[in-house]
Amino acid sequence: MKELITKEDLIQFGYPKYTSIRIIRQAKQIMVQKGYPFYNNKRLGRVPKMTVESILGCELELEEDSHG
């Protein structure tokens, strides 16, 4: 099971590109607030699935793919 989510994963779920970017950015801010300073990096594009699910308010079921 994949535990990290990228912008591309959210786009596959049907979220628009810029909404996906905003969700990832928000998840990174949450992780920094939780005490994980390495998420304060513009190049980092993968965030924990749990954090994204807490933002969206629903569970995400991702299929395994080539960049996992």
N, CA, C and O atoms as a Tripos MOL2 file, in Angstrom:
@<TRIPOS>MOLECULE
protein
  272   271    68     0     0
PROTEIN
NO_CHARGES

@<TRIPOS>ATOM
      1 N           0.8390   -1.1910    0.0000 N.3       1 MET1
      2 CA          0.0000    0.0000    0.0000 C.3       1 MET1
      3 C           0.8780    1.2470    0.0000 C.2       1 MET1
      4 O           1.8790    1.3150    0.7130 O.2       1 MET1
      5 N           0.5010    2.2070   -0.7890 N.am      2 LYS2
      6 CA          1.2660    3.4320   -0.9330 C.3       2 LYS2
      7 C           0.9080    4.4070    0.1850 C.2       2 LYS2
      8 O          -0.2700    4.6790    0.4170 O.2       2 LYS2
      9 N           1.9050    4.9290    0.8700 N.am      3 GLU3
     10 CA          1.6580    5.8220    2.0030 C.3       3 GLU3
     11 C           1.9340    7.2910    1.6910 C.2       3 GLU3
     12 O           1.6450    8.1650    2.5090 O.2       3 GLU3
     13 N           2.4900    7.5650    0.5160 N.am      4 LEU4
     14 CA          2.7660    8.9510    0.1270 C.3       4 LEU4
     15 C           1.9350    9.3150   -1.0980 C.2       4 LEU4
     16 O           1.6710    8.4760   -1.9590 O.2       4 LEU4
     17 N           1.5320   10.5730   -1.1590 N.am      5 ILE5
     18 CA          0.6880   11.0480   -2.2640 C.3       5 ILE5
     19 C           1.3660   12.2320   -2.9420 C.2       5 ILE5
     20 O           1.9660   13.0820   -2.2840 O.2       5 ILE5
     21 N           1.2620   12.2720   -4.2650 N.am      6 THR6
     22 CA          1.7960   13.3840   -5.0430 C.3       6 THR6
     23 C           0.6460   14.1390   -5.7070 C.2       6 THR6
     24 O          -0.5050   13.7030   -5.6910 O.2       6 THR6
     25 N           0.9910   15.2670   -6.2790 N.am      7 LYS7
     26 CA          0.0210   16.0590   -7.0390 C.3       7 LYS7
     27 C          -0.5780   15.2340   -8.1730 C.2       7 LYS7
     28 O          -1.7730   15.3360   -8.4510 O.2       7 LYS7
     29 N           0.2420   14.4220   -8.8260 N.am      8 GLU8
     30 CA         -0.2350   13.5930   -9.9380 C.3       8 GLU8
     31 C          -1.2820   12.5740   -9.4740 C.2       8 GLU8
     32 O          -2.2320   12.2760  -10.1970 O.2       8 GLU8
     33 N          -1.0970   12.0440   -8.2620 N.am      9 ASP9
     34 CA         -2.0880   11.1090   -7.7170 C.3       9 ASP9
     35 C          -3.4390   11.7970   -7.5560 C.2       9 ASP9
     36 O          -4.4780   11.2300   -7.8940 O.2       9 ASP9
     37 N          -3.4170   13.0210   -7.0360 N.am     10 LEU10
     38 CA         -4.6690   13.7550   -6.8380 C.3      10 LEU10
     39 C          -5.3300   14.0860   -8.1720 C.2      10 LEU10
     40 O          -6.5550   14.0620   -8.2870 O.2      10 LEU10
     41 N          -4.5170   14.3950   -9.1780 N.am     11 ILE11
     42 CA         -5.0540   14.6720  -10.5120 C.3      11 ILE11
     43 C          -5.7450   13.4220  -11.0640 C.2      11 ILE11
     44 O          -6.7870   13.5160  -11.7130 O.2      11 ILE11
     45 N          -5.1530   12.2490  -10.8000 N.am     12 GLN12
     46 CA         -5.7750   10.9920  -11.2350 C.3      12 GLN12
     47 C          -7.1310   10.7780  -10.5690 C.2      12 GLN12
     48 O          -8.0180   10.1490  -11.1460 O.2      12 GLN12
     49 N          -7.2900   11.3000   -9.3550 N.am     13 PHE13
     50 CA         -8.5710   11.1990   -8.6590 C.3      13 PHE13
     51 C          -9.5950   12.1850   -9.1950 C.2      13 PHE13
     52 O         -10.7660   12.1300   -8.8190 O.2      13 PHE13
     53 N          -9.1620   13.0940  -10.0770 N.am     14 GLY14
     54 CA        -10.0990   14.0250  -10.6800 C.3      14 GLY14
     55 C         -10.0180   15.4400  -10.1580 C.2      14 GLY14
     56 O         -10.8040   16.2960  -10.5650 O.2      14 GLY14
     57 N          -9.0760   15.7040   -9.2590 N.am     15 TYR15
     58 CA         -8.9130   17.0750   -8.7760 C.3      15 TYR15
     59 C          -8.1950   17.8960   -9.8320 C.2      15 TYR15
     60 O          -7.2850   17.3910  -10.4900 O.2      15 TYR15
     61 N          -8.5850   19.1520  -10.0090 N.am     16 PRO16
     62 CA         -7.8810   20.0100  -10.9710 C.3      16 PRO16
     63 C          -6.4200   20.2120  -10.5470 C.2      16 PRO16
     64 O          -6.0790   20.0730   -9.3720 O.2      16 PRO16
     65 N          -5.5710   20.5380  -11.5160 N.am     17 LYS17
     66 CA         -4.1330   20.6800  -11.2740 C.3      17 LYS17
     67 C          -3.8230   21.6210  -10.1140 C.2      17 LYS17
     68 O          -3.0700   21.2610   -9.2090 O.2      17 LYS17
     69 N          -4.3920   22.8110  -10.1330 N.am     18 TYR18
     70 CA         -4.0350   23.7950   -9.1150 C.3      18 TYR18
     71 C          -4.6580   23.4820   -7.7620 C.2      18 TYR18
     72 O          -4.1140   23.8740   -6.7300 O.2      18 TYR18
     73 N          -5.7840   22.7860   -7.7460 N.am     19 THR19
     74 CA         -6.3650   22.3190   -6.4920 C.3      19 THR19
     75 C          -5.4420   21.2640   -5.8860 C.2      19 THR19
     76 O          -5.2130   21.2540   -4.6770 O.2      19 THR19
     77 N          -4.9210   20.3880   -6.7170 N.am     20 SER20
     78 CA         -3.9940   19.3540   -6.2600 C.3      20 SER20
     79 C          -2.7340   19.9780   -5.6700 C.2      20 SER20
     80 O          -2.2520   19.5490   -4.6220 O.2      20 SER20
     81 N          -2.2120   20.9750   -6.3390 N.am     21 ILE21
     82 CA         -1.0210   21.6740   -5.8440 C.3      21 ILE21
     83 C          -1.3200   22.3030   -4.4860 C.2      21 ILE21
     84 O          -0.4970   22.2300   -3.5740 O.2      21 ILE21
     85 N          -2.4900   22.9180   -4.3500 N.am     22 ARG22
     86 CA         -2.8750   23.5740   -3.0990 C.3      22 ARG22
     87 C          -3.0230   22.5650   -1.9560 C.2      22 ARG22
     88 O          -2.6300   22.8440   -0.8230 O.2      22 ARG22
     89 N          -3.5880   21.4010   -2.2540 N.am     23 ILE23
     90 CA         -3.7540   20.3600   -1.2320 C.3      23 ILE23
     91 C          -2.3850   19.8650   -0.7580 C.2      23 ILE23
     92 O          -2.1690   19.7070    0.4440 O.2      23 ILE23
     93 N          -1.4670   19.6200   -1.6860 N.am     24 ILE24
     94 CA         -0.1110   19.1690   -1.3190 C.3      24 ILE24
     95 C           0.5830   20.2380   -0.4860 C.2      24 ILE24
     96 O           1.2250   19.9210    0.5150 O.2      24 ILE24
     97 N           0.4620   21.4830   -0.8810 N.am     25 ARG25
     98 CA          1.0770   22.5960   -0.1460 C.3      25 ARG25
     99 C           0.5280   22.6800    1.2780 C.2      25 ARG25
    100 O           1.2770   22.8770    2.2350 O.2      25 ARG25
    101 N          -0.7820   22.5290    1.4010 N.am     26 GLN26
    102 CA         -1.4240   22.5750    2.7160 C.3      26 GLN26
    103 C          -0.9600   21.3980    3.5840 C.2      26 GLN26
    104 O          -0.7160   21.5660    4.7790 O.2      26 GLN26
    105 N          -0.8390   20.2240    2.9880 N.am     27 ALA27
    106 CA         -0.3730   19.0450    3.7220 C.3      27 ALA27
    107 C           1.0650   19.2550    4.2060 C.2      27 ALA27
    108 O           1.4090   18.8640    5.3210 O.2      27 ALA27
    109 N           1.8950   19.8660    3.3740 N.am     28 LYS28
    110 CA          3.2740   20.1420    3.7740 C.3      28 LYS28
    111 C           3.3070   21.0960    4.9620 C.2      28 LYS28
    112 O           4.1050   20.9080    5.8790 O.2      28 LYS28
    113 N           2.4540   22.1170    4.9600 N.am     29 GLN29
    114 CA          2.3890   23.0620    6.0840 C.3      29 GLN29
    115 C           1.9880   22.3450    7.3670 C.2      29 GLN29
    116 O           2.5470   22.6080    8.4310 O.2      29 GLN29
    117 N           1.0220   21.4440    7.2660 N.am     30 ILE30
    118 CA          0.5780   20.6750    8.4330 C.3      30 ILE30
    119 C           1.7290   19.8290    8.9740 C.2      30 ILE30
    120 O           1.9360   19.7660   10.1860 O.2      30 ILE30
    121 N           2.4750   19.1850    8.0880 N.am     31 MET31
    122 CA          3.5870   18.3440    8.5290 C.3      31 MET31
    123 C           4.6760   19.1760    9.2030 C.2      31 MET31
    124 O           5.2800   18.7180   10.1740 O.2      31 MET31
    125 N           4.9400   20.3810    8.7140 N.am     32 VAL32
    126 CA          5.9210   21.2650    9.3500 C.3      32 VAL32
    127 C           5.4360   21.6330   10.7570 C.2      32 VAL32
    128 O           6.2180   21.6350   11.7080 O.2      32 VAL32
    129 N           4.1390   21.9440   10.8800 N.am     33 GLN33
    130 CA          3.5770   22.2820   12.1850 C.3      33 GLN33
    131 C           3.6520   21.1080   13.1550 C.2      33 GLN33
    132 O           3.7670   21.3120   14.3640 O.2      33 GLN33
    133 N           3.5880   19.8750   12.6350 N.am     34 LYS34
    134 CA          3.6750   18.6800   13.4740 C.3      34 LYS34
    135 C           5.1100   18.3720   13.8820 C.2      34 LYS34
    136 O           5.3510   17.4370   14.6450 O.2      34 LYS34
    137 N           6.0610   19.1510   13.3800 N.am     35 GLY35
    138 CA          7.4510   18.9530   13.7910 C.3      35 GLY35
    139 C           8.3290   18.2320   12.7910 C.2      35 GLY35
    140 O           9.3510   17.6630   13.1740 O.2      35 GLY35
    141 N           7.9600   18.2400   11.5220 N.am     36 TYR36
    142 CA          8.7660   17.6280   10.4710 C.3      36 TYR36
    143 C           9.2830   18.7250    9.5380 C.2      36 TYR36
    144 O           8.7010   18.9650    8.4800 O.2      36 TYR36
    145 N          10.3840   19.3960    9.9300 N.am     37 PRO37
    146 CA         10.8630   20.5570    9.1640 C.3      37 PRO37
    147 C          11.3080   20.2450    7.7440 C.2      37 PRO37
    148 O          11.3590   21.1520    6.9130 O.2      37 PRO37
    149 N          11.6350   18.9750    7.4330 N.am     38 PHE38
    150 CA         12.0830   18.6630    6.0690 C.3      38 PHE38
    151 C          10.9640   18.8180    5.0460 C.2      38 PHE38
    152 O          11.2420   18.8370    3.8460 O.2      38 PHE38
    153 N           9.7050   18.9290    5.4780 N.am     39 TYR39
    154 CA          8.6090   19.2010    4.5460 C.3      39 TYR39
    155 C           8.5780   20.6700    4.1290 C.2      39 TYR39
    156 O           7.8070   21.0520    3.2490 O.2      39 TYR39
    157 N           9.4130   21.4880    4.7590 N.am     40 ASN40
    158 CA          9.5020   22.9000    4.3950 C.3      40 ASN40
    159 C          10.5110   23.0460    3.2470 C.2      40 ASN40
    160 O          11.5050   23.7610    3.3710 O.2      40 ASN40
    161 N          10.2420   22.3600    2.1350 N.am     41 ASN41
    162 CA         11.1470   22.2960    0.9960 C.3      41 ASN41
    163 C          10.3030   22.3520   -0.2770 C.2      41 ASN41
    164 O           9.4390   21.5010   -0.4910 O.2      41 ASN41
    165 N          10.5540   23.3510   -1.1150 N.am     42 LYS42
    166 CA          9.7500   23.5260   -2.3230 C.3      42 LYS42
    167 C           9.8420   22.3460   -3.2780 C.2      42 LYS42
    168 O           8.8940   22.0670   -4.0110 O.2      42 LYS42
    169 N          10.9720   21.6510   -3.2780 N.am     43 ARG43
    170 CA         11.1630   20.5510   -4.2240 C.3      43 ARG43
    171 C          10.4710   19.2680   -3.7890 C.2      43 ARG43
    172 O          10.2610   18.3700   -4.6050 O.2      43 ARG43
    173 N          10.1160   19.1740   -2.5200 N.am     44 LEU44
    174 CA          9.4700   17.9740   -2.0100 C.3      44 LEU44
    175 C           8.0150   17.9640   -2.4440 C.2      44 LEU44
    176 O           7.2650   18.8910   -2.1390 O.2      44 LEU44
    177 N           7.6150   16.9220   -3.1550 N.am     45 GLY45
    178 CA          6.2620   16.8700   -3.6970 C.3      45 GLY45
    179 C           5.4280   15.7060   -3.2150 C.2      45 GLY45
    180 O           4.3200   15.4920   -3.7070 O.2      45 GLY45
    181 N           5.9450   14.9410   -2.2490 N.am     46 ARG46
    182 CA          5.2130   13.7850   -1.7270 C.3      46 ARG46
    183 C           4.8960   14.0440   -0.2600 C.2      46 ARG46
    184 O           5.7540   14.4570    0.5200 O.2      46 ARG46
    185 N           3.6460   13.7900    0.0910 N.am     47 VAL47
    186 CA          3.2060   13.9940    1.4730 C.3      47 VAL47
    187 C           2.4790   12.7390    1.9580 C.2      47 VAL47
    188 O           1.9910   11.9570    1.1430 O.2      47 VAL47
    189 N           2.4010   12.5410    3.2720 N.am     48 PRO48
    190 CA          1.7100   11.3530    3.7820 C.3      48 PRO48
    191 C           0.2400   11.3130    3.3810 C.2      48 PRO48
    192 O          -0.4590   12.3270    3.4040 O.2      48 PRO48
    193 N          -0.2030   10.1300    3.0200 N.am     49 LYS49
    194 CA         -1.5900    9.9060    2.6090 C.3      49 LYS49
    195 C          -2.5580   10.3130    3.7160 C.2      49 LYS49
    196 O          -3.6050   10.9020    3.4480 O.2      49 LYS49
    197 N          -2.2010    9.9940    4.9660 N.am     50 MET50
    198 CA         -3.0510   10.3430    6.1180 C.3      50 MET50
    199 C          -3.3430   11.8390    6.1810 C.2      50 MET50
    200 O          -4.4690   12.2480    6.4630 O.2      50 MET50
    201 N          -2.3260   12.6480    5.9190 N.am     51 THR51
    202 CA         -2.4800   14.0980    6.0000 C.3      51 THR51
    203 C          -3.4230   14.6040    4.9200 C.2      51 THR51
    204 O          -4.2770   15.4510    5.1850 O.2      51 THR51
    205 N          -3.2730   14.0910    3.7120 N.am     52 VAL52
    206 CA         -4.1650   14.4890    2.6140 C.3      52 VAL52
    207 C          -5.5970   14.0530    2.9210 C.2      52 VAL52
    208 O          -6.5420   14.8040    2.6800 O.2      52 VAL52
    209 N          -5.7540   12.8550    3.4450 N.am     53 GLU53
    210 CA         -7.0900   12.3680    3.7920 C.3      53 GLU53
    211 C          -7.7370   13.2430    4.8630 C.2      53 GLU53
    212 O          -8.9470   13.4660    4.8330 O.2      53 GLU53
    213 N          -6.9360   13.7410    5.8120 N.am     54 SER54
    214 CA         -7.5040   14.6100    6.8480 C.3      54 SER54
    215 C          -7.9470   15.9450    6.2630 C.2      54 SER54
    216 O          -8.9260   16.5260    6.7310 O.2      54 SER54
    217 N          -7.2480   16.4360    5.2570 N.am     55 ILE55
    218 CA         -7.6330   17.6880    4.5870 C.3      55 ILE55
    219 C          -8.9210   17.4840    3.7930 C.2      55 ILE55
    220 O          -9.8310   18.3110    3.8510 O.2      55 ILE55
    221 N          -8.9920   16.3740    3.0490 N.am     56 LEU56
    222 CA        -10.1410   16.1130    2.1820 C.3      56 LEU56
    223 C         -11.3520   15.5870    2.9510 C.2      56 LEU56
    224 O         -12.4910   15.7490    2.5120 O.2      56 LEU56
    225 N         -11.1040   14.9590    4.0930 N.am     57 GLY57
    226 CA        -12.2000   14.4080    4.8790 C.3      57 GLY57
    227 C         -12.7130   13.0830    4.3620 C.2      57 GLY57
    228 O         -13.8460   12.7010    4.6560 O.2      57 GLY57
    229 N         -11.8920   12.3680    3.5880 N.am     58 CYS58
    230 CA        -12.2930   11.0500    3.0840 C.3      58 CYS58
    231 C         -11.0510   10.2060    2.8490 C.2      58 CYS58
    232 O          -9.9360   10.7210    2.7660 O.2      58 CYS58
    233 N         -11.2630    8.9010    2.7420 N.am     59 GLU59
    234 CA        -10.1580    7.9910    2.4640 C.3      59 GLU59
    235 C          -9.8800    7.9350    0.9710 C.2      59 GLU59
    236 O         -10.7930    8.0440    0.1520 O.2      59 GLU59
    237 N          -8.6160    7.7650    0.6290 N.am     60 LEU60
    238 CA         -8.2100    7.6370   -0.7680 C.3      60 LEU60
    239 C          -7.6670    6.2380   -0.9880 C.2      60 LEU60
    240 O          -6.8350    5.7650   -0.2140 O.2      60 LEU60
    241 N          -8.1180    5.5870   -2.0150 N.am     61 GLU61
    242 CA         -7.6010    4.2720   -2.3860 C.3      61 GLU61
    243 C          -6.7860    4.4280   -3.6620 C.2      61 GLU61
    244 O          -7.3350    4.5890   -4.7520 O.2      61 GLU61
    245 N          -5.4610    4.3760   -3.5060 N.am     62 LEU62
    246 CA         -4.5680    4.5570   -4.6420 C.3      62 LEU62
    247 C          -4.1510    3.2120   -5.2070 C.2      62 LEU62
    248 O          -3.9220    2.2520   -4.4710 O.2      62 LEU62
    249 N          -4.0570    3.1620   -6.5270 N.am     63 GLU63
    250 CA         -3.5250    1.9740   -7.1890 C.3      63 GLU63
    251 C          -2.0090    2.1140   -7.2410 C.2      63 GLU63
    252 O          -1.4810    3.2140   -7.4040 O.2      63 GLU63
    253 N          -1.3200    0.9930   -7.1030 N.am     64 GLU64
    254 CA          0.1280    1.0140   -7.2300 C.3      64 GLU64
    255 C           0.4960    1.3390   -8.6740 C.2      64 GLU64
    256 O          -0.1200    0.8330   -9.6120 O.2      64 GLU64
    257 N           1.5160    2.1950   -8.8420 N.am     65 ASP65
    258 CA          1.9590    2.5370  -10.1960 C.3      65 ASP65
    259 C           3.4600    2.6760  -10.2510 C.2      65 ASP65
    260 O           4.1510    2.3260   -9.2950 O.2      65 ASP65
    261 N           3.9710    3.1790  -11.3470 N.am     66 SER66
    262 CA          5.4030    3.1830  -11.5900 C.3      66 SER66
    263 C           6.2030    4.1230  -10.6920 C.2      66 SER66
    264 O           7.3890    3.8730  -10.4770 O.2      66 SER66
    265 N           5.6120    5.1920  -10.1570 N.am     67 HIS67
    266 CA          6.4080    6.1110   -9.3420 C.3      67 HIS67
    267 C           6.1750    5.9270   -7.8470 C.2      67 HIS67
    268 O           6.3170    6.8910   -7.0940 O.2      67 HIS67
    269 N           5.8270    4.7360   -7.3910 N.am     68 GLY68
    270 CA          5.5570    4.4830   -6.0010 C.3      68 GLY68
    271 C           6.6470    3.8550   -5.2920 C.2      68 GLY68
    272 O           6.5340    3.5890   -4.0960 O.2      68 GLY68
@<TRIPOS>BOND
     1     1     2 1
     2     2     3 1
     3     3     4 2
     4     3     5 am
     5     5     6 1
     6     6     7 1
     7     7     8 2
     8     7     9 am
     9     9    10 1
    10    10    11 1
    11    11    12 2
    12    11    13 am
    13    13    14 1
    14    14    15 1
    15    15    16 2
    16    15    17 am
    17    17    18 1
    18    18    19 1
    19    19    20 2
    20    19    21 am
    21    21    22 1
    22    22    23 1
    23    23    24 2
    24    23    25 am
    25    25    26 1
    26    26    27 1
    27    27    28 2
    28    27    29 am
    29    29    30 1
    30    30    31 1
    31    31    32 2
    32    31    33 am
    33    33    34 1
    34    34    35 1
    35    35    36 2
    36    35    37 am
    37    37    38 1
    38    38    39 1
    39    39    40 2
    40    39    41 am
    41    41    42 1
    42    42    43 1
    43    43    44 2
    44    43    45 am
    45    45    46 1
    46    46    47 1
    47    47    48 2
    48    47    49 am
    49    49    50 1
    50    50    51 1
    51    51    52 2
    52    51    53 am
    53    53    54 1
    54    54    55 1
    55    55    56 2
    56    55    57 am
    57    57    58 1
    58    58    59 1
    59    59    60 2
    60    59    61 am
    61    61    62 1
    62    62    63 1
    63    63    64 2
    64    63    65 am
    65    65    66 1
    66    66    67 1
    67    67    68 2
    68    67    69 am
    69    69    70 1
    70    70    71 1
    71    71    72 2
    72    71    73 am
    73    73    74 1
    74    74    75 1
    75    75    76 2
    76    75    77 am
    77    77    78 1
    78    78    79 1
    79    79    80 2
    80    79    81 am
    81    81    82 1
    82    82    83 1
    83    83    84 2
    84    83    85 am
    85    85    86 1
    86    86    87 1
    87    87    88 2
    88    87    89 am
    89    89    90 1
    90    90    91 1
    91    91    92 2
    92    91    93 am
    93    93    94 1
    94    94    95 1
    95    95    96 2
    96    95    97 am
    97    97    98 1
    98    98    99 1
    99    99   100 2
   100    99   101 am
   101   101   102 1
   102   102   103 1
   103   103   104 2
   104   103   105 am
   105   105   106 1
   106   106   107 1
   107   107   108 2
   108   107   109 am
   109   109   110 1
   110   110   111 1
   111   111   112 2
   112   111   113 am
   113   113   114 1
   114   114   115 1
   115   115   116 2
   116   115   117 am
   117   117   118 1
   118   118   119 1
   119   119   120 2
   120   119   121 am
   121   121   122 1
   122   122   123 1
   123   123   124 2
   124   123   125 am
   125   125   126 1
   126   126   127 1
   127   127   128 2
   128   127   129 am
   129   129   130 1
   130   130   131 1
   131   131   132 2
   132   131   133 am
   133   133   134 1
   134   134   135 1
   135   135   136 2
   136   135   137 am
   137   137   138 1
   138   138   139 1
   139   139   140 2
   140   139   141 am
   141   141   142 1
   142   142   143 1
   143   143   144 2
   144   143   145 am
   145   145   146 1
   146   146   147 1
   147   147   148 2
   148   147   149 am
   149   149   150 1
   150   150   151 1
   151   151   152 2
   152   151   153 am
   153   153   154 1
   154   154   155 1
   155   155   156 2
   156   155   157 am
   157   157   158 1
   158   158   159 1
   159   159   160 2
   160   159   161 am
   161   161   162 1
   162   162   163 1
   163   163   164 2
   164   163   165 am
   165   165   166 1
   166   166   167 1
   167   167   168 2
   168   167   169 am
   169   169   170 1
   170   170   171 1
   171   171   172 2
   172   171   173 am
   173   173   174 1
   174   174   175 1
   175   175   176 2
   176   175   177 am
   177   177   178 1
   178   178   179 1
   179   179   180 2
   180   179   181 am
   181   181   182 1
   182   182   183 1
   183   183   184 2
   184   183   185 am
   185   185   186 1
   186   186   187 1
   187   187   188 2
   188   187   189 am
   189   189   190 1
   190   190   191 1
   191   191   192 2
   192   191   193 am
   193   193   194 1
   194   194   195 1
   195   195   196 2
   196   195   197 am
   197   197   198 1
   198   198   199 1
   199   199   200 2
   200   199   201 am
   201   201   202 1
   202   202   203 1
   203   203   204 2
   204   203   205 am
   205   205   206 1
   206   206   207 1
   207   207   208 2
   208   207   209 am
   209   209   210 1
   210   210   211 1
   211   211   212 2
   212   211   213 am
   213   213   214 1
   214   214   215 1
   215   215   216 2
   216   215   217 am
   217   217   218 1
   218   218   219 1
   219   219   220 2
   220   219   221 am
   221   221   222 1
   222   222   223 1
   223   223   224 2
   224   223   225 am
   225   225   226 1
   226   226   227 1
   227   227   228 2
   228   227   229 am
   229   229   230 1
   230   230   231 1
   231   231   232 2
   232   231   233 am
   233   233   234 1
   234   234   235 1
   235   235   236 2
   236   235   237 am
   237   237   238 1
   238   238   239 1
   239   239   240 2
   240   239   241 am
   241   241   242 1
   242   242   243 1
   243   243   244 2
   244   243   245 am
   245   245   246 1
   246   246   247 1
   247   247   248 2
   248   247   249 am
   249   249   250 1
   250   250   251 1
   251   251   252 2
   252   251   253 am
   253   253   254 1
   254   254   255 1
   255   255   256 2
   256   255   257 am
   257   257   258 1
   258   258   259 1
   259   259   260 2
   260   259   261 am
   261   261   262 1
   262   262   263 1
   263   263   264 2
   264   263   265 am
   265   265   266 1
   266   266   267 1
   267   267   268 2
   268   267   269 am
   269   269   270 1
   270   270   271 1
   271   271   272 2
@<TRIPOS>SUBSTRUCTURE
     1 MET1         2 RESIDUE 1 A MET
     2 LYS2         6 RESIDUE 1 A LYS
     3 GLU3        10 RESIDUE 1 A GLU
     4 LEU4        14 RESIDUE 1 A LEU
     5 ILE5        18 RESIDUE 1 A ILE
     6 THR6        22 RESIDUE 1 A THR
     7 LYS7        26 RESIDUE 1 A LYS
     8 GLU8        30 RESIDUE 1 A GLU
     9 ASP9        34 RESIDUE 1 A ASP
    10 LEU10       38 RESIDUE 1 A LEU
    11 ILE11       42 RESIDUE 1 A ILE
    12 GLN12       46 RESIDUE 1 A GLN
    13 PHE13       50 RESIDUE 1 A PHE
    14 GLY14       54 RESIDUE 1 A GLY
    15 TYR15       58 RESIDUE 1 A TYR
    16 PRO16       62 RESIDUE 1 A PRO
    17 LYS17       66 RESIDUE 1 A LYS
    18 TYR18       70 RESIDUE 1 A TYR
    19 THR19       74 RESIDUE 1 A THR
    20 SER20       78 RESIDUE 1 A SER
    21 ILE21       82 RESIDUE 1 A ILE
    22 ARG22       86 RESIDUE 1 A ARG
    23 ILE23       90 RESIDUE 1 A ILE
    24 ILE24       94 RESIDUE 1 A ILE
    25 ARG25       98 RESIDUE 1 A ARG
    26 GLN26      102 RESIDUE 1 A GLN
    27 ALA27      106 RESIDUE 1 A ALA
    28 LYS28      110 RESIDUE 1 A LYS
    29 GLN29      114 RESIDUE 1 A GLN
    30 ILE30      118 RESIDUE 1 A ILE
    31 MET31      122 RESIDUE 1 A MET
    32 VAL32      126 RESIDUE 1 A VAL
    33 GLN33      130 RESIDUE 1 A GLN
    34 LYS34      134 RESIDUE 1 A LYS
    35 GLY35      138 RESIDUE 1 A GLY
    36 TYR36      142 RESIDUE 1 A TYR
    37 PRO37      146 RESIDUE 1 A PRO
    38 PHE38      150 RESIDUE 1 A PHE
    39 TYR39      154 RESIDUE 1 A TYR
    40 ASN40      158 RESIDUE 1 A ASN
    41 ASN41      162 RESIDUE 1 A ASN
    42 LYS42      166 RESIDUE 1 A LYS
    43 ARG43      170 RESIDUE 1 A ARG
    44 LEU44      174 RESIDUE 1 A LEU
    45 GLY45      178 RESIDUE 1 A GLY
    46 ARG46      182 RESIDUE 1 A ARG
    47 VAL47      186 RESIDUE 1 A VAL
    48 PRO48      190 RESIDUE 1 A PRO
    49 LYS49      194 RESIDUE 1 A LYS
    50 MET50      198 RESIDUE 1 A MET
    51 THR51      202 RESIDUE 1 A THR
    52 VAL52      206 RESIDUE 1 A VAL
    53 GLU53      210 RESIDUE 1 A GLU
    54 SER54      214 RESIDUE 1 A SER
    55 ILE55      218 RESIDUE 1 A ILE
    56 LEU56      222 RESIDUE 1 A LEU
    57 GLY57      226 RESIDUE 1 A GLY
    58 CYS58      230 RESIDUE 1 A CYS
    59 GLU59      234 RESIDUE 1 A GLU
    60 LEU60      238 RESIDUE 1 A LEU
    61 GLU61      242 RESIDUE 1 A GLU
    62 LEU62      246 RESIDUE 1 A LEU
    63 GLU63      250 RESIDUE 1 A GLU
    64 GLU64      254 RESIDUE 1 A GLU
    65 ASP65      258 RESIDUE 1 A ASP
    66 SER66      262 RESIDUE 1 A SER
    67 HIS67      266 RESIDUE 1 A HIS
    68 GLY68      270 RESIDUE 1 A GLY
